[in-house]
Amino acid sequence: MSGEIKKQTGSEPFIHLNGSTEVCLADYWAWAHSELNSNTERSKLAEFLVALAMQCTDTPSRAQQSYDILTKEGIKIEVKTSAYLQTWEQRNSSSINFDIASSSGTGKSDPEYKRQADVYVFCVEKHQDKEPLNPLDVDQWDFYPVSTEVLNTEFGEQESVAYPLLQLTGMKPCRFAELRDAVLTLAGKK
Protein backbone atom coordinates (compact mmCIF):
# COMPACT_ATOMS: atom_id res chain seq x y z
CA MET A 1 0.00 0.00 0.00
CA SER A 2 1.42 3.34 -0.92
CA GLY A 3 0.34 6.94 -1.04
CA GLU A 4 -1.19 9.17 1.53
CA ILE A 5 -3.18 7.84 4.45
CA LYS A 6 -6.31 9.81 5.18
CA LYS A 7 -6.33 10.89 8.82
CA GLN A 8 -9.58 9.71 10.39
CA THR A 9 -11.49 11.90 12.84
CA GLY A 10 -13.33 9.20 14.77
CA SER A 11 -16.74 10.38 13.59
CA GLU A 12 -16.73 8.12 10.51
CA PRO A 13 -19.76 5.81 10.78
CA PHE A 14 -19.80 2.07 10.26
CA ILE A 15 -22.01 1.34 7.26
CA HIS A 16 -24.74 -1.26 6.70
CA LEU A 17 -25.18 -2.38 10.30
CA ASN A 18 -28.77 -3.45 9.56
CA GLY A 19 -30.64 -1.15 11.92
CA SER A 20 -28.15 -1.23 14.79
CA THR A 21 -27.56 1.99 16.65
CA GLU A 22 -25.13 4.33 14.95
CA VAL A 23 -21.59 3.21 15.60
CA CYS A 24 -18.59 5.29 14.58
CA LEU A 25 -14.86 4.77 14.38
CA ALA A 26 -14.35 6.37 17.84
CA ASP A 27 -16.49 3.57 19.31
CA TYR A 28 -14.10 1.03 17.82
CA TRP A 29 -11.07 2.94 19.07
CA ALA A 30 -12.49 3.06 22.61
CA TRP A 31 -13.32 -0.66 22.51
CA ALA A 32 -10.01 -1.83 21.01
CA HIS A 33 -7.45 0.55 22.46
CA SER A 34 -8.44 1.43 26.02
CA GLU A 35 -5.91 -0.78 27.81
CA LEU A 36 -3.18 1.86 27.50
CA ASN A 37 -0.67 0.05 29.70
CA SER A 38 -0.56 -3.12 27.60
CA ASN A 39 2.71 -3.52 25.72
CA THR A 40 1.07 -2.94 22.33
CA GLU A 41 -0.92 0.14 23.31
CA ARG A 42 1.91 1.62 25.39
CA SER A 43 4.18 1.44 22.36
CA LYS A 44 1.71 3.22 20.11
CA LEU A 45 0.94 5.77 22.84
CA ALA A 46 4.66 6.52 23.24
CA GLU A 47 4.94 7.02 19.48
CA PHE A 48 2.03 9.47 19.65
CA LEU A 49 3.62 11.36 22.57
CA VAL A 50 6.89 11.72 20.66
CA ALA A 51 5.02 12.80 17.50
CA LEU A 52 3.09 15.29 19.64
CA ALA A 53 6.32 16.69 21.09
CA MET A 54 7.78 16.93 17.58
CA GLN A 55 4.65 18.72 16.34
CA CYS A 56 3.92 16.19 13.61
CA THR A 57 0.62 14.52 14.51
CA ASP A 58 -1.11 15.94 11.45
CA THR A 59 0.20 12.98 9.44
CA PRO A 60 -1.16 9.59 10.58
CA SER A 61 1.10 6.82 11.80
CA ARG A 62 2.15 4.30 9.18
CA ALA A 63 2.58 0.65 10.06
CA GLN A 64 4.98 -0.37 7.29
CA GLN A 65 7.98 1.92 7.34
CA SER A 66 11.47 1.39 8.70
CA TYR A 67 11.13 4.04 11.45
CA ASP A 68 8.22 5.29 13.54
CA ILE A 69 8.08 9.04 12.89
CA LEU A 70 9.23 11.39 10.15
CA THR A 71 9.29 14.98 11.39
CA LYS A 72 8.64 18.08 9.30
CA GLU A 73 12.39 18.70 9.48
CA GLY A 74 13.06 15.30 7.86
CA ILE A 75 14.28 13.57 11.03
CA LYS A 76 13.55 9.84 11.16
CA ILE A 77 12.76 8.78 14.73
CA GLU A 78 12.51 5.28 16.18
CA VAL A 79 10.49 5.13 19.40
CA LYS A 80 11.12 2.36 21.93
CA THR A 81 9.21 1.95 25.15
CA SER A 82 9.29 -0.05 28.34
CA ALA A 83 7.64 0.08 31.74
CA TYR A 84 8.03 -1.21 35.25
CA LEU A 85 4.33 -2.11 35.48
CA GLN A 86 2.50 -4.52 33.21
CA THR A 87 -1.16 -5.41 32.77
CA TRP A 88 -0.65 -8.87 34.24
CA GLU A 89 -0.12 -9.80 37.89
CA GLN A 90 3.49 -9.08 38.92
CA ARG A 91 5.56 -10.03 41.95
CA ASN A 92 8.31 -7.58 41.00
CA SER A 93 8.64 -4.63 38.67
CA SER A 94 9.70 -5.48 35.13
CA SER A 95 13.25 -4.86 33.96
CA ILE A 96 13.61 -2.05 31.46
CA ASN A 97 15.05 -3.30 28.16
CA PHE A 98 14.89 -2.00 24.62
CA ASP A 99 15.17 -3.57 21.18
CA ILE A 100 17.87 -1.79 19.16
CA ALA A 101 18.34 -4.36 16.39
CA SER A 102 19.22 -3.30 12.88
CA SER A 103 16.67 -3.86 10.14
CA SER A 104 16.41 -3.65 6.40
CA GLY A 105 14.64 -0.65 4.99
CA THR A 106 11.18 -1.22 3.62
CA GLY A 107 10.84 -0.98 -0.11
CA LYS A 108 13.59 -0.12 -2.56
CA SER A 109 14.46 3.27 -1.10
CA ASP A 110 16.73 1.92 1.67
CA PRO A 111 17.41 -1.82 1.51
CA GLU A 112 20.58 -1.62 3.64
CA TYR A 113 20.57 -3.60 6.90
CA LYS A 114 21.21 -0.98 9.60
CA ARG A 115 19.46 1.11 12.23
CA GLN A 116 17.18 3.09 9.93
CA ALA A 117 16.32 6.12 12.09
CA ASP A 118 18.43 9.21 12.75
CA VAL A 119 17.41 9.43 16.41
CA TYR A 120 16.01 6.93 18.87
CA VAL A 121 13.75 8.03 21.70
CA PHE A 122 13.60 5.57 24.59
CA CYS A 123 10.40 6.14 26.54
CA VAL A 124 10.21 4.80 30.09
CA GLU A 125 6.84 4.71 31.77
CA LYS A 126 8.51 5.19 35.14
CA HIS A 127 5.54 5.03 37.48
CA GLN A 128 5.75 2.06 39.87
CA ASP A 129 2.40 2.13 41.70
CA LYS A 130 -0.59 0.64 39.83
CA GLU A 131 -3.29 2.65 41.59
CA PRO A 132 -2.44 6.14 40.29
CA LEU A 133 -0.86 4.81 37.06
CA ASN A 134 -1.99 7.00 34.18
CA PRO A 135 -0.13 6.62 30.87
CA LEU A 136 -1.78 9.86 29.70
CA ASP A 137 0.14 11.81 32.36
CA VAL A 138 3.39 12.81 30.62
CA ASP A 139 4.99 13.41 34.03
CA GLN A 140 4.87 9.63 34.52
CA TRP A 141 7.25 9.21 31.55
CA ASP A 142 10.94 9.82 31.02
CA PHE A 143 12.18 10.38 27.47
CA TYR A 144 15.76 9.53 26.52
CA PRO A 145 16.67 10.75 23.03
CA VAL A 146 19.93 9.45 21.58
CA SER A 147 21.46 9.68 18.14
CA THR A 148 21.75 6.50 16.13
CA GLU A 149 25.44 7.32 15.75
CA VAL A 150 25.88 6.97 19.54
CA LEU A 151 23.98 3.65 19.54
CA ASN A 152 26.16 2.36 16.71
CA THR A 153 29.36 3.44 18.47
CA GLU A 154 28.40 2.19 21.93
CA PHE A 155 26.52 -1.00 21.05
CA GLY A 156 27.56 -2.00 17.51
CA GLU A 157 25.48 -4.94 16.27
CA GLN A 158 23.91 -5.59 19.67
CA GLU A 159 20.16 -6.28 19.27
CA SER A 160 18.89 -5.18 22.67
CA VAL A 161 20.09 -3.09 25.55
CA ALA A 162 19.24 -2.90 29.22
CA TYR A 163 18.31 0.45 30.69
CA PRO A 164 21.39 0.68 32.99
CA LEU A 165 23.71 0.22 29.99
CA LEU A 166 21.97 3.02 28.13
CA GLN A 167 22.49 5.30 31.11
CA LEU A 168 26.23 4.57 30.96
CA THR A 169 26.34 6.35 27.58
CA GLY A 170 25.59 9.58 29.45
CA MET A 171 22.00 9.80 28.30
CA LYS A 172 19.91 11.99 30.53
CA PRO A 173 16.12 11.88 30.76
CA CYS A 174 14.22 14.82 29.47
CA ARG A 175 10.71 15.96 30.16
CA PHE A 176 8.05 16.02 27.47
CA ALA A 177 8.39 19.81 27.10
CA GLU A 178 12.15 19.44 26.44
CA LEU A 179 11.95 16.55 23.98
CA ARG A 180 11.55 18.52 20.74
CA ASP A 181 14.62 20.67 21.36
CA ALA A 182 16.65 17.62 22.42
CA VAL A 183 15.79 15.69 19.24
CA LEU A 184 16.43 18.71 16.99
CA THR A 185 19.81 19.23 18.65
CA LEU A 186 20.79 15.54 18.23
CA ALA A 187 19.79 15.64 14.57
CA GLY A 188 21.78 18.84 13.95
CA LYS A 189 18.62 20.84 13.15
CA LYS A 190 18.97 23.36 15.97
C-alpha positions in Angstrom: 0.0 0.0 0.0 1.4 3.3 -0.9 0.3 6.9 -1.0 -1.2 9.2 1.5 -3.2 7.8 4.5 -6.3 9.8 5.2 -6.3 10.9 8.8 -9.6 9.7 10.4 -11.5 11.9 12.8 -13.3 9.2 14.8 -16.7 10.4 13.6 -16.7 8.1 10.5 -19.8 5.8 10.8 -19.8 2.1 10.3 -22.0 1.3 7.3 -24.7 -1.3 6.7 -25.2 -2.4 10.3 -28.8 -3.4 9.6 -30.6 -1.2 11.9 -28.2 -1.2 14.8 -27.6 2.0 16.6 -25.1 4.3 14.9 -21.6 3.2 15.6 -18.6 5.3 14.6 -14.9 4.8 14.4 -14.3 6.4 17.8 -16.5 3.6 19.3 -14.1 1.0 17.8 -11.1 2.9 19.1 -12.5 3.1 22.6 -13.3 -0.7 22.5 -10.0 -1.8 21.0 -7.4 0.6 22.5 -8.4 1.4 26.0 -5.9 -0.8 27.8 -3.2 1.9 27.5 -0.7 0.0 29.7 -0.6 -3.1 27.6 2.7 -3.5 25.7 1.1 -2.9 22.3 -0.9 0.1 23.3 1.9 1.6 25.4 4.2 1.4 22.4 1.7 3.2 20.1 0.9 5.8 22.8 4.7 6.5 23.2 4.9 7.0 19.5 2.0 9.5 19.6 3.6 11.4 22.6 6.9 11.7 20.7 5.0 12.8 17.5 3.1 15.3 19.6 6.3 16.7 21.1 7.8 16.9 17.6 4.6 18.7 16.3 3.9 16.2 13.6 0.6 14.5 14.5 -1.1 15.9 11.5 0.2 13.0 9.4 -1.2 9.6 10.6 1.1 6.8 11.8 2.1 4.3 9.2 2.6 0.6 10.1 5.0 -0.4 7.3 8.0 1.9 7.3 11.5 1.4 8.7 11.1 4.0 11.5 8.2 5.3 13.5 8.1 9.0 12.9 9.2 11.4 10.2 9.3 15.0 11.4 8.6 18.1 9.3 12.4 18.7 9.5 13.1 15.3 7.9 14.3 13.6 11.0 13.6 9.8 11.2 12.8 8.8 14.7 12.5 5.3 16.2 10.5 5.1 19.4 11.1 2.4 21.9 9.2 1.9 25.1 9.3 0.0 28.3 7.6 0.1 31.7 8.0 -1.2 35.3 4.3 -2.1 35.5 2.5 -4.5 33.2 -1.2 -5.4 32.8 -0.6 -8.9 34.2 -0.1 -9.8 37.9 3.5 -9.1 38.9 5.6 -10.0 41.9 8.3 -7.6 41.0 8.6 -4.6 38.7 9.7 -5.5 35.1 13.2 -4.9 34.0 13.6 -2.1 31.5 15.1 -3.3 28.2 14.9 -2.0 24.6 15.2 -3.6 21.2 17.9 -1.8 19.2 18.3 -4.4 16.4 19.2 -3.3 12.9 16.7 -3.9 10.1 16.4 -3.7 6.4 14.6 -0.7 5.0 11.2 -1.2 3.6 10.8 -1.0 -0.1 13.6 -0.1 -2.6 14.5 3.3 -1.1 16.7 1.9 1.7 17.4 -1.8 1.5 20.6 -1.6 3.6 20.6 -3.6 6.9 21.2 -1.0 9.6 19.5 1.1 12.2 17.2 3.1 9.9 16.3 6.1 12.1 18.4 9.2 12.8 17.4 9.4 16.4 16.0 6.9 18.9 13.7 8.0 21.7 13.6 5.6 24.6 10.4 6.1 26.5 10.2 4.8 30.1 6.8 4.7 31.8 8.5 5.2 35.1 5.5 5.0 37.5 5.7 2.1 39.9 2.4 2.1 41.7 -0.6 0.6 39.8 -3.3 2.7 41.6 -2.4 6.1 40.3 -0.9 4.8 37.1 -2.0 7.0 34.2 -0.1 6.6 30.9 -1.8 9.9 29.7 0.1 11.8 32.4 3.4 12.8 30.6 5.0 13.4 34.0 4.9 9.6 34.5 7.2 9.2 31.6 10.9 9.8 31.0 12.2 10.4 27.5 15.8 9.5 26.5 16.7 10.7 23.0 19.9 9.5 21.6 21.5 9.7 18.1 21.8 6.5 16.1 25.4 7.3 15.8 25.9 7.0 19.5 24.0 3.7 19.5 26.2 2.4 16.7 29.4 3.4 18.5 28.4 2.2 21.9 26.5 -1.0 21.0 27.6 -2.0 17.5 25.5 -4.9 16.3 23.9 -5.6 19.7 20.2 -6.3 19.3 18.9 -5.2 22.7 20.1 -3.1 25.5 19.2 -2.9 29.2 18.3 0.5 30.7 21.4 0.7 33.0 23.7 0.2 30.0 22.0 3.0 28.1 22.5 5.3 31.1 26.2 4.6 31.0 26.3 6.3 27.6 25.6 9.6 29.4 22.0 9.8 28.3 19.9 12.0 30.5 16.1 11.9 30.8 14.2 14.8 29.5 10.7 16.0 30.2 8.1 16.0 27.5 8.4 19.8 27.1 12.2 19.4 26.4 12.0 16.5 24.0 11.6 18.5 20.7 14.6 20.7 21.4 16.7 17.6 22.4 15.8 15.7 19.2 16.4 18.7 17.0 19.8 19.2 18.6 20.8 15.5 18.2 19.8 15.6 14.6 21.8 18.8 14.0 18.6 20.8 13.2 19.0 23.4 16.0 
